[in-house]
Amino acid sequence: MTHSELQIEIERHFSAGPAAVGDPSAMTAFLALRTDLESGALRAASPDSTSATGWRVNAWVKQGILLGFRLGVLEGMPGEGLSFVDKDTYPVRRFSAGDGIRIVPGGSSVRAGAYVARGVVCMPPMYINAGAYVDEGTMVDSHALVGSCAQVGKRVHVSAAAQIGGVLEPVNASPVIIEDDVLVGGNCGIYEGTIVRKGAVLASGTILTRGTPVFDLVNGAILRATTDMPLIIPQDAVVVPGSRAVSKGKGQEWGLSLYAPVIVKYRDDKTTLSTTLEDLLR
């Protein structure tokens, strides 16, 4: 069926609530959606030049992912030395050498319904959740997470222990989006629909959330999320963890400071050269 027809089916069965359980046409629609998610033909969020953020949330796709959880039943799933129990609609994805994806041995997992492009490298142990999109040449390093519906562009390095947050509900909420050529440092956390523009560098330990103001020293501006817009890190920004002094009350008296991510510069040739080591690891 076409994507327009699939959308109608997904929205119909999602609206039916528990009544969709046991309906063969609901399972057929979900399986078609899951197949298209895994091939990259459908995405939870898509580039859209007409949108204020440059991205469009495909709410019906997220409805379809949630429908899969509703339709699934618990099933034992054998593993390498361990056993697992999960919804049978979301088994672990299996890959072959022909897929052109490196899944290095050691406990990594990619859930059904996730897209992983050719040339992606997965270092153990890492996890990519349902609905996520990971594009060509990206490395997902050890102990890193790509959450449900997160969108990760080309040639991104998601460094060790970095967390790319996921979101399924509310269905119209924007997922975390990491555009092309971004370096996400170790132990970073990007959550709550944050968009990191192309070429940005997040130094180790940077945490970005909807409620996190980012202090741009270069342009003398403070970047914040608004009611209508997520937090957006500009293209080529170099963001490091910082702090700002509490200026009143007990915080001032005790000499306390609060966490504050800071844009200290914008990427140049020197910054780019410092990341070329990534190419040697791919």
C-alpha positions as CSV (number, residue, x, y, z in Angstrom):
1,M,0.0,0.0,0.0
2,T,1.1,3.6,-0.5
3,H,2.2,5.7,2.4
4,S,-1.0,7.7,2.2
5,E,-3.0,4.5,2.5
6,L,-0.8,3.2,5.3
7,Q,-1.2,6.5,7.2
8,I,-5.0,6.1,7.0
9,E,-4.8,2.6,8.3
10,I,-2.4,3.4,11.1
11,E,-4.5,6.3,12.3
12,R,-7.7,4.2,12.2
13,H,-6.2,1.4,14.2
14,F,-4.5,3.7,16.7
15,S,-7.8,5.5,17.3
16,A,-9.5,2.2,17.9
17,G,-7.5,1.7,21.1
18,P,-7.7,-1.8,22.7
19,A,-10.2,-2.8,20.0
20,A,-7.3,-3.0,17.5
21,V,-5.8,-5.9,19.4
22,G,-6.5,-9.1,17.5
23,D,-7.5,-7.3,14.3
24,P,-5.4,-8.9,11.5
25,S,-5.5,-5.7,9.4
26,A,-4.0,-3.7,12.3
27,M,-1.0,-6.1,12.5
28,T,-0.7,-6.0,8.7
29,A,-0.5,-2.2,8.8
30,F,2.0,-2.2,11.7
31,L,4.3,-4.7,10.0
32,A,4.2,-2.6,6.8
33,L,5.2,0.4,8.8
34,R,8.0,-1.4,10.6
35,T,9.4,-2.7,7.3
36,D,9.4,0.9,5.9
37,L,11.1,2.2,9.1
38,E,13.8,-0.4,8.8
39,S,14.5,0.5,5.2
40,G,14.5,4.2,5.8
41,A,11.5,4.8,3.6
42,L,9.6,6.2,6.6
43,R,10.9,8.3,9.4
44,A,9.5,9.6,12.7
45,A,10.8,13.1,11.7
46,S,11.8,14.3,8.2
47,P,13.8,17.2,6.9
48,D,11.4,20.0,5.8
49,S,12.7,23.3,4.5
50,T,9.3,24.9,5.0
51,S,9.3,24.3,8.8
52,A,10.7,26.8,11.3
53,T,13.0,24.1,12.6
54,G,13.9,22.6,9.3
55,W,12.2,19.3,10.4
56,R,8.7,17.9,10.3
57,V,7.4,15.4,13.0
58,N,5.4,12.6,11.4
59,A,3.0,12.0,14.2
60,W,1.2,9.1,12.5
61,V,4.5,7.2,12.2
62,K,4.9,7.5,16.0
63,Q,1.3,6.4,16.4
64,G,2.2,3.3,14.3
65,I,5.2,2.6,16.6
66,L,3.0,2.8,19.6
67,L,0.4,0.6,17.9
68,G,3.1,-2.1,17.6
69,F,3.5,-2.1,21.4
70,R,-0.3,-2.4,21.8
71,L,-0.6,-5.3,19.4
72,G,2.5,-7.2,20.7
73,V,2.4,-10.0,23.2
74,L,5.3,-11.0,25.5
75,E,7.5,-13.6,24.1
76,G,10.7,-15.2,25.2
77,M,13.7,-14.3,22.9
78,P,16.9,-16.3,23.0
79,G,20.1,-14.4,23.3
80,E,23.8,-15.2,23.4
81,G,24.1,-16.7,26.9
82,L,21.1,-14.7,28.1
83,S,17.4,-14.9,27.6
84,F,15.0,-11.9,27.1
85,V,11.3,-11.3,27.2
86,D,9.8,-8.5,25.1
87,K,6.8,-7.7,22.8
88,D,7.0,-10.0,19.9
89,T,6.4,-7.1,17.5
90,Y,9.8,-5.7,18.4
91,P,12.4,-8.4,18.2
92,V,16.1,-7.7,17.9
93,R,17.1,-6.9,14.3
94,R,19.5,-9.3,12.5
95,F,22.1,-8.1,10.0
96,S,24.3,-9.8,7.5
97,A,27.6,-8.8,5.9
98,G,25.7,-7.7,2.8
99,D,24.0,-4.9,4.8
100,G,27.4,-3.2,5.1
101,I,27.0,-2.4,8.8
102,R,29.6,-3.3,11.4
103,I,28.1,-4.8,14.6
104,V,31.2,-5.5,16.6
105,P,30.7,-8.5,19.0
106,G,30.1,-7.8,22.6
107,G,26.4,-7.2,23.5
108,S,25.0,-4.5,21.2
109,S,21.4,-4.5,20.1
110,V,19.3,-2.8,17.4
111,R,15.6,-3.1,17.9
112,A,13.2,-3.9,15.1
113,G,11.8,-0.7,13.5
114,A,15.1,1.2,13.6
115,Y,16.9,2.2,10.5
116,V,20.7,1.7,10.4
117,A,22.4,2.8,7.1
118,R,25.3,1.2,5.3
119,G,28.7,2.2,6.8
120,V,27.4,2.6,10.4
121,V,29.7,1.2,13.1
122,C,28.3,-0.1,16.3
123,M,30.8,-0.6,19.1
124,P,29.7,-2.8,22.0
125,P,27.7,-2.5,24.1
126,M,25.4,0.0,22.5
127,Y,21.6,0.2,21.8
128,I,19.5,1.7,19.1
129,N,15.8,1.8,19.8
130,A,12.7,1.4,17.7
131,G,11.9,4.3,15.3
132,A,15.5,5.7,15.4
133,Y,17.2,6.7,12.2
134,V,21.0,6.4,12.0
135,D,22.5,7.6,8.7
136,E,25.6,6.6,6.7
137,G,29.1,6.6,8.2
138,T,28.0,7.2,11.8
139,M,29.7,5.5,14.7
140,V,27.7,4.6,17.8
141,D,30.3,4.0,20.4
142,S,30.4,1.8,23.5
143,H,27.7,2.3,26.1
144,A,25.9,4.8,23.9
145,L,22.1,5.0,23.4
146,V,20.1,6.2,20.4
147,G,16.6,6.5,21.8
148,S,13.3,5.8,20.2
149,C,12.6,8.0,17.1
150,A,15.9,9.9,17.5
151,Q,17.3,11.1,14.1
152,V,21.0,10.9,13.7
153,G,22.6,12.2,10.4
154,K,25.6,11.2,8.3
155,R,29.2,10.9,9.7
156,V,28.2,11.6,13.3
157,H,30.2,10.2,16.2
158,V,28.1,9.3,19.2
159,S,31.0,8.8,21.6
160,A,31.2,6.4,24.5
161,A,28.4,6.6,27.1
162,A,26.6,9.4,25.2
163,Q,22.8,9.4,25.5
164,I,20.6,10.6,22.6
165,G,17.1,10.7,24.2
166,G,14.0,9.2,22.7
167,V,10.4,10.2,22.6
168,L,7.2,8.5,21.6
169,E,4.6,10.4,23.5
170,P,3.1,12.8,23.0
171,V,3.1,11.8,19.4
172,N,3.5,15.3,18.1
173,A,6.6,16.0,20.2
174,S,9.8,16.4,18.2
175,P,12.5,13.8,18.8
176,V,16.1,14.6,19.4
177,I,17.7,15.4,16.0
178,I,21.5,15.3,15.4
179,E,22.3,16.6,11.9
180,D,25.3,15.6,9.7
181,D,28.9,15.7,10.8
182,V,28.3,16.3,14.5
183,L,30.7,15.1,17.1
184,V,28.9,14.1,20.3
185,G,31.5,13.8,23.1
186,G,31.6,11.1,25.7
187,N,29.0,11.2,28.5
188,C,27.0,13.8,26.7
189,G,23.2,13.8,27.1
190,I,20.9,15.3,24.5
191,Y,17.2,15.2,25.4
192,E,13.7,16.6,25.0
193,G,13.6,17.3,21.3
194,T,16.9,19.3,21.1
195,I,18.2,19.9,17.6
196,V,22.0,19.9,17.0
197,R,22.8,21.5,13.7
198,K,25.3,20.3,11.1
199,G,29.0,20.3,12.1
200,A,28.5,21.1,15.8
201,V,30.9,19.7,18.4
202,L,29.6,18.8,21.9
203,A,32.5,18.5,24.3
204,S,32.5,15.6,26.7
205,G,29.9,15.9,29.5
206,T,27.7,18.4,27.8
207,I,24.0,18.1,28.8
208,L,21.3,19.7,26.6
209,T,17.6,19.7,27.6
210,R,14.5,21.8,26.8
211,G,15.1,23.7,30.0
212,T,18.8,24.3,29.5
213,P,19.9,27.8,28.4
214,V,23.0,27.8,26.3
215,F,25.3,30.8,26.5
216,D,26.8,31.8,23.2
217,L,30.0,33.8,24.0
218,V,30.8,34.4,20.4
219,N,27.5,36.2,19.5
220,G,26.6,37.4,23.0
221,A,23.3,35.6,23.0
222,I,21.5,33.1,25.3
223,L,19.8,30.3,23.4
224,R,16.6,28.8,24.9
225,A,13.7,26.6,23.9
226,T,10.4,28.3,23.7
227,T,6.8,27.2,23.7
228,D,6.9,26.6,20.0
229,M,10.6,25.8,19.4
230,P,13.0,23.3,20.9
231,L,16.5,24.2,22.0
232,I,18.6,24.5,18.8
233,I,22.4,24.4,18.8
234,P,23.7,26.4,15.8
235,Q,25.7,24.9,12.9
236,D,29.4,24.5,13.7
237,A,29.0,25.6,17.3
238,V,31.5,24.2,19.7
239,V,29.7,23.6,23.1
240,V,31.5,22.9,26.3
241,P,30.2,22.3,29.9
242,G,30.4,25.5,32.0
243,S,28.9,27.0,35.1
244,R,27.4,30.3,36.1
245,A,27.5,31.8,39.6
246,V,24.3,32.0,41.7
247,S,23.8,35.7,42.2
248,K,21.5,35.9,45.1
249,G,20.3,34.3,48.3
250,K,22.0,31.3,49.9
251,G,23.4,30.3,46.6
252,Q,25.5,33.5,46.5
253,E,26.3,33.3,50.2
254,W,27.6,29.7,49.8
255,G,29.5,30.5,46.5
256,L,27.4,28.0,44.4
257,S,27.4,27.7,40.7
258,L,24.9,26.1,38.3
259,Y,25.6,24.0,35.2
260,A,25.6,26.1,32.0
261,P,26.6,24.8,28.5
262,V,28.7,27.5,26.7
263,I,29.4,28.0,23.0
264,V,33.0,29.0,23.1
265,K,33.7,29.2,19.4
266,Y,32.5,28.1,16.0
267,R,34.2,25.2,14.2
268,D,37.1,26.1,12.0
269,D,39.9,24.1,10.2
270,K,41.7,23.4,13.4
271,T,38.6,22.0,15.0
272,T,37.9,19.9,12.0
273,L,41.4,18.5,11.9
274,S,41.0,17.4,15.5
275,T,38.2,15.1,14.6
276,T,39.8,13.4,11.5
277,L,40.8,10.5,13.8
278,E,37.2,9.4,13.5
279,D,37.8,8.5,9.8
280,L,40.6,6.2,10.7
281,L,38.3,4.2,13.0
282,R,35.5,3.6,10.4
